[in-house]
Amino acid sequence: MNTALEHITLTDSQRRTLFFVLLLVCGSGVLSPALALILGCIYALTQAHPFKTESHTASRFLLQASVVALGFGMNAREVLHAGRSGIGYTAMGIAFAMTLGLLLGRVLRVQGKASFLITAGTAICGGSAIAALSPIVEADAEEISVSMAAVFALNAVALIVFPLIGFALHLSQSQFGLWAALAIHDTSSVVGASARYGSQALAIGTAVKLARALWIVPVSLVTASVVARMGKQANHANVKVPWFIALFCAAAALNSALPSLHGAFQSITTLGRDGLTATLFLIGTGLSRETMARVGIRPLLQAIVLWVVVASTTLFAIVHGVIAF
């Protein structure tokens, strides 16, 4: 059934104007990350996107720039401690998620490459992992769209639901930050959910999540080697190193080394948070009915079951002290 919004016909000029107005509102700091994401989804489902390609490119750059800016508000010692503590947890979590995800894909008969990309997106770093691995396995546009849409839908749910669960269970900020980093797909949603929970949750969530994102590199190399052994051409040049993580650590180091510039660094951090909110709006506008229709029930079911198992087991381990920061 059509909604009332779908009957609003705008000209191309009006759609572009509305897009920029909403983007500016989301980047102004007056809206929460969750609301910005929802607003982007509403725009995508009711209007033809005037800047679809440009928006995708801009969201990727803005996310990385915002994460680096957030580094100026963090203590380098805490970042390094969180990163070191998270490496072991992320390694075990990625191994568990990859094994379970590929098994689920077989059971549900999800197409091979789509199943692998959904699994990697859940295990490592959402859309970033899918973007990094898809050229290595030579996934086509349909398989990439299916994987992105499935992971994206759950990212949106996590951004809203995770803080509610955290508050209901009275998780400490360190517990919530660790849980968000280990169980939410994309960096943007980890940062958004953690920022909503508290400053300490944000620091831990961001640092551990970035440690998790680093696994894109070894997983990409292993994938390229497996593809080559299967007799297919694998281009190791497609393996991308997430250099913005090093810039995030450098920003945290500057913040710790130059306390006299604390005021300026706080302003940069504020810009990073506002930039993240704008990023979530752009990500939301990337949703479309066509993309969601391509997902189908089996890939979506694989993504949901895998994510629920990963999130619930991680939460159980954190609450019972098996995993601790």
Secondary structure per residue as TSV (DSSP state, phi and psi in degrees):
chain	resnum	aa	ss	phi	psi
A	1	M	-	360.0	134.8
A	2	N	-	-74.7	146.1
A	3	T	-	-91.6	165.6
A	4	A	G	-61.7	-32.5
A	5	L	G	-64.0	-30.0
A	6	E	G	-70.4	-17.8
A	7	H	G	-85.8	-5.3
A	8	I	-	-83.9	110.4
A	9	T	-	-98.3	121.9
A	10	L	-	-114.2	149.6
A	11	T	-	-75.0	167.8
A	12	D	H	-58.9	-40.9
A	13	S	H	-64.7	-40.8
A	14	Q	H	-67.6	-37.8
A	15	R	H	-64.8	-41.4
A	16	R	H	-64.9	-42.1
A	17	T	H	-63.2	-45.8
A	18	L	H	-61.2	-41.0
A	19	F	H	-58.3	-49.1
A	20	F	H	-68.4	-36.1
A	21	V	H	-63.8	-46.8
A	22	L	H	-64.3	-38.5
A	23	L	H	-63.4	-42.4
A	24	L	H	-66.3	-39.4
A	25	V	H	-63.1	-44.0
A	26	C	H	-66.8	-32.8
A	27	G	T	-85.4	-1.3
A	28	S	T	-84.2	-14.0
A	29	G	T	92.9	1.8
A	30	V	S	-86.2	-15.8
A	31	L	S	-112.4	151.8
A	32	S	-	-77.7	159.2
A	33	P	H	-55.9	-40.0
A	34	A	H	-63.1	-43.0
A	35	L	H	-65.9	-37.6
A	36	A	H	-63.0	-42.2
A	37	L	H	-63.6	-45.2
A	38	I	H	-62.2	-41.8
A	39	L	H	-62.4	-41.0
A	40	G	H	-63.2	-40.8
A	41	C	H	-63.5	-42.8
A	42	I	H	-61.7	-42.9
A	43	Y	H	-60.8	-45.0
A	44	A	H	-64.7	-35.7
A	45	L	H	-84.1	-10.8
A	46	T	H	-117.9	-14.3
A	47	Q	S	-134.8	150.0
A	48	A	-	-72.3	131.3
A	49	H	-	-71.7	121.5
A	50	P	T	-80.1	-16.9
A	51	F	T	-137.6	52.6
A	52	K	H	-61.4	-50.7
A	53	T	H	-67.1	-46.6
A	54	E	H	-62.9	-37.2
A	55	S	H	-65.5	-39.6
A	56	H	H	-63.7	-44.5
A	57	T	H	-65.4	-43.1
A	58	A	H	-65.9	-37.9
A	59	S	H	-65.3	-37.6
A	60	R	H	-66.4	-45.7
A	61	F	H	-66.8	-43.3
A	62	L	H	-65.9	-36.0
A	63	L	H	-61.8	-48.4
A	64	Q	H	-64.1	-42.5
A	65	A	H	-64.3	-38.1
A	66	S	H	-67.8	-39.6
A	67	V	H	-63.2	-43.1
A	68	V	H	-61.5	-42.9
A	69	A	H	-62.5	-37.2
A	70	L	H	-64.3	-26.5
A	71	G	H	-61.5	-27.1
A	72	F	T	-70.5	-8.2
A	73	G	T	-107.2	13.1
A	74	M	S	-122.0	154.9
A	75	N	-	-87.3	128.3
A	76	A	H	-60.0	-38.9
A	77	R	H	-63.5	-41.4
A	78	E	H	-66.9	-39.3
A	79	V	H	-62.2	-46.7
A	80	L	H	-64.7	-40.0
A	81	H	H	-63.7	-44.4
A	82	A	H	-64.6	-40.8
A	83	G	H	-63.6	-44.6
A	84	R	H	-64.9	-42.3
A	85	S	H	-65.3	-33.5
A	86	G	H	-81.5	-17.0
A	87	I	H	-61.5	-47.1
A	88	G	H	-64.4	-44.1
A	89	Y	H	-62.2	-43.2
A	90	T	H	-67.0	-38.2
A	91	A	H	-61.1	-47.8
A	92	M	H	-66.0	-40.9
A	93	G	H	-65.0	-41.6
A	94	I	H	-65.6	-43.4
A	95	A	H	-60.7	-44.2
A	96	F	H	-63.9	-47.8
A	97	A	H	-65.6	-40.0
A	98	M	H	-64.8	-43.5
A	99	T	H	-64.2	-48.8
A	100	L	H	-66.0	-41.8
A	101	G	H	-63.0	-44.3
A	102	L	H	-67.2	-34.8
A	103	L	H	-65.4	-44.5
A	104	L	H	-61.3	-40.2
A	105	G	H	-60.0	-39.5
A	106	R	H	-66.5	-45.5
A	107	V	H	-62.9	-41.0
A	108	L	H	-87.5	-1.6
A	109	R	T	56.2	46.3
A	110	V	-	-82.4	139.8
A	111	Q	-	-52.5	136.9
A	112	G	H	-47.7	-55.3
A	113	K	H	-69.3	-39.3
A	114	A	H	-63.7	-41.1
A	115	S	H	-61.6	-43.5
A	116	F	H	-64.3	-42.7
A	117	L	H	-68.5	-39.6
A	118	I	H	-62.5	-42.8
A	119	T	H	-63.5	-46.7
A	120	A	H	-66.2	-38.0
A	121	G	I	-63.2	-38.4
A	122	T	I	-73.1	-39.5
A	123	A	I	-74.9	-34.6
A	124	I	I	-112.4	-76.4
A	125	C	I	-153.9	45.8
A	126	G	H	51.8	-129.7
A	127	G	H	-60.8	-31.9
A	128	S	H	-64.4	-42.0
A	129	A	H	-66.9	-40.7
A	130	I	H	-63.5	-43.7
A	131	A	H	-64.1	-35.8
A	132	A	H	-74.9	-35.9
A	133	L	H	-91.3	-24.6
A	134	S	T	-60.3	-40.7
A	135	P	T	-70.5	-25.8
A	136	I	T	-70.2	-40.6
A	137	V	T	-91.3	1.6
A	138	E	T	58.3	46.3
A	139	A	-	-71.1	143.9
A	140	D	-	-86.8	175.0
A	141	A	H	-60.1	-36.7
A	142	E	H	-64.1	-46.1
A	143	E	H	-65.5	-37.9
A	144	I	H	-67.1	-43.2
A	145	S	H	-63.1	-43.3
A	146	V	H	-59.8	-46.9
A	147	S	H	-65.7	-46.1
A	148	M	H	-61.3	-44.2
A	149	A	H	-64.4	-42.4
A	150	A	H	-63.5	-46.5
A	151	V	H	-68.4	-39.7
A	152	F	H	-60.8	-44.7
A	153	A	H	-58.3	-41.8
A	154	L	H	-74.2	-29.7
A	155	N	H	-60.2	-43.9
A	156	A	H	-62.5	-41.0
A	157	V	H	-64.7	-44.2
A	158	A	H	-61.8	-40.2
A	159	L	H	-58.8	-34.0
A	160	I	H	-91.9	-42.3
A	161	V	H	-79.9	-37.8
A	162	F	H	-57.4	-49.5
A	163	P	H	-59.8	-36.4
A	164	L	H	-63.3	-43.0
A	165	I	H	-66.5	-42.5
A	166	G	H	-59.1	-45.9
A	167	F	H	-66.4	-39.4
A	168	A	H	-64.6	-35.1
A	169	L	T	-92.4	1.1
A	170	H	T	56.6	42.4
A	171	L	-	-67.1	143.1
A	172	S	-	-70.8	167.0
A	173	Q	H	-64.5	-38.0
A	174	S	H	-66.8	-39.4
A	175	Q	H	-63.9	-44.5
A	176	F	H	-67.7	-43.5
A	177	G	H	-58.4	-42.3
A	178	L	H	-66.2	-43.5
A	179	W	H	-62.9	-46.9
A	180	A	H	-59.6	-43.2
A	181	A	H	-65.5	-34.1
A	182	L	H	-90.3	-15.8
A	183	A	H	-121.8	-15.5
A	184	I	-	-96.5	141.8
A	185	H	S	-65.7	-69.0
A	186	D	S	-89.8	149.5
A	187	T	H	-58.0	-39.9
A	188	S	H	-59.4	-43.8
A	189	S	H	-73.6	-33.3
A	190	V	H	-61.5	-48.9
A	191	V	H	-64.7	-42.8
A	192	G	H	-62.7	-45.9
A	193	A	H	-67.7	-41.4
A	194	S	H	-67.4	-39.8
A	195	A	H	-62.5	-35.1
A	196	R	H	-67.9	-28.5
A	197	Y	H	-83.7	-33.4
A	198	G	-	156.1	164.2
A	199	S	H	-65.8	-39.1
A	200	Q	H	-69.0	-39.2
A	201	A	H	-62.0	-38.7
A	202	L	H	-63.3	-45.6
A	203	A	H	-62.6	-47.3
A	204	I	H	-69.9	-44.8
A	205	G	H	-60.2	-44.1
A	206	T	H	-66.7	-46.4
A	207	A	H	-63.4	-46.6
A	208	V	H	-68.5	-37.7
A	209	K	H	-63.4	-41.1
A	210	L	H	-67.2	-33.8
A	211	A	H	-64.1	-37.6
A	212	R	H	-66.8	-39.7
A	213	A	H	-64.2	-28.3
A	214	L	T	-60.9	-21.8
A	215	W	T	-70.0	-7.9
A	216	I	H	-56.3	-39.2
A	217	V	H	-66.2	-57.1
A	218	P	H	-63.4	-36.9
A	219	V	H	-65.7	-38.1
A	220	S	H	-63.7	-42.1
A	221	L	H	-65.8	-42.6
A	222	V	H	-64.2	-42.2
A	223	T	H	-61.3	-44.4
A	224	A	H	-62.0	-38.5
A	225	S	H	-67.0	-41.2
A	226	V	H	-64.9	-43.5
A	227	V	H	-60.7	-41.3
A	228	A	H	-64.6	-40.1
A	229	R	H	-67.7	-25.9
A	230	M	T	-79.6	3.6
A	231	G	T	88.5	9.9
A	232	K	S	-105.4	158.0
A	233	Q	-	-75.5	126.3
A	234	A	-	-120.8	125.8
A	235	N	-	-98.6	103.5
A	236	H	G	-66.2	-15.4
A	237	A	G	-68.1	-17.5
A	238	N	G	-78.3	-7.8
A	239	V	-	-74.1	118.0
A	240	K	-	-106.8	133.6
A	241	V	-	-93.5	125.7
A	242	P	-	-75.1	80.2
A	243	W	T	-64.6	-23.4
A	244	F	H	-63.0	-20.7
A	245	I	H	-66.0	-39.2
A	246	A	H	-65.1	-37.2
A	247	L	H	-67.2	-35.7
A	248	F	H	-61.5	-45.5
A	249	C	H	-64.1	-38.8
A	250	A	H	-64.7	-38.5
A	251	A	H	-64.3	-42.5
A	252	A	H	-63.7	-38.0
A	253	A	H	-65.1	-41.3
A	254	L	H	-64.0	-41.0
A	255	N	H	-61.9	-37.1
A	256	S	H	-77.0	-33.5
A	257	A	H	-83.6	-21.7
A	258	L	-	-125.4	70.9
A	259	P	G	-62.2	-21.8
A	260	S	G	-67.0	-19.7
A	261	L	G	-100.5	20.1
A	262	H	H	-56.1	-41.4
A	263	G	H	-62.4	-44.6
A	264	A	H	-66.1	-40.5
A	265	F	H	-65.6	-35.3
A	266	Q	H	-65.1	-36.2
A	267	S	H	-64.5	-39.9
A	268	I	H	-65.4	-39.6
A	269	T	H	-62.4	-40.9
A	270	T	H	-61.4	-41.8
A	271	L	H	-61.8	-37.3
A	272	G	H	-63.1	-42.1
A	273	R	H	-66.3	-42.0
A	274	D	H	-66.4	-38.0
A	275	G	H	-64.0	-37.5
A	276	L	H	-63.5	-41.4
A	277	T	H	-62.5	-42.6
A	278	A	H	-63.7	-37.0
A	279	T	H	-60.9	-42.5
A	280	L	H	-65.5	-33.7
A	281	F	H	-63.0	-46.0
A	282	L	H	-62.2	-40.3
A	283	I	H	-63.5	-40.5
A	284	G	H	-62.3	-37.2
A	285	T	H	-70.5	-12.6
A	286	G	T	-78.6	-9.6
A	287	L	-	-74.9	145.6
A	288	S	-	-149.2	156.1
A	289	R	H	-63.5	-36.2
A	290	E	H	-62.8	-43.6
A	291	T	H	-65.2	-45.3
A	292	M	H	-63.9	-34.9
A	293	A	H	-67.3	-28.4
A	294	R	H	-72.4	-23.4
A	295	V	H	-59.9	-50.2
A	296	G	-	77.8	166.4
A	297	I	H	-75.1	-37.6
A	298	R	H	-70.0	-47.5
A	299	P	H	-61.9	-38.8
A	300	L	H	-65.7	-39.5
A	301	L	H	-65.1	-40.7
A	302	Q	H	-59.0	-46.5
A	303	A	H	-63.6	-41.5
A	304	I	H	-67.9	-49.6
A	305	V	H	-62.0	-45.6
A	306	L	H	-61.1	-45.9
A	307	W	H	-65.5	-43.5
A	308	V	H	-62.3	-42.3
A	309	V	H	-64.7	-46.8
A	310	V	H	-61.6	-47.3
A	311	A	H	-65.6	-42.4
A	312	S	H	-72.1	-41.5
A	313	T	H	-67.7	-38.1
A	314	T	H	-64.4	-44.3
A	315	L	H	-62.3	-43.5
A	316	F	H	-59.4	-45.0
A	317	A	H	-65.2	-37.3
A	318	I	H	-70.7	-45.7
A	319	V	H	-61.7	-36.1
A	320	H	T	-94.8	10.9
A	321	G	T	78.9	5.7
A	322	V	S	-67.1	-39.9
A	323	I	S	-114.3	126.1
A	324	A	-	-143.3	152.3
A	325	F	-	-96.9	360.0
